[in-house]
Amino acid sequence: MDLHFQSLKDSYHTDLEQFDERRVAYIDNHYQIMRSFVQNTHEAQNAKFCAEFEKLRFLIRGDSSLTAPDDRDPPRHP
């Protein structure tokens, strides 16, 4: 009976360790997905802000050396 109990105990601990490893891998994976999403969102918002800033600068200055940025053009970063 003691051998059977020890075997169950060992199996339980092994399963618990494997569960913890899978849980950590799952959390790490979702962290990387969220980090990538935040980074991509930040870059997209920054590009949109730069494009809008260029338009505003053009309107305020009325500088003839500047051409009005087109929405289809990639934004120019200062």
Residue pairs with C-beta under 8 A, 6 or more apart in sequence:
47 74
47 75
48 75
50 75
50 76
50 77
50 78
51 69
51 71
51 73
51 75
54 69
54 75
54 76
55 68
55 69
57 66
58 66
58 67
58 68
58 69
69 75
69 76
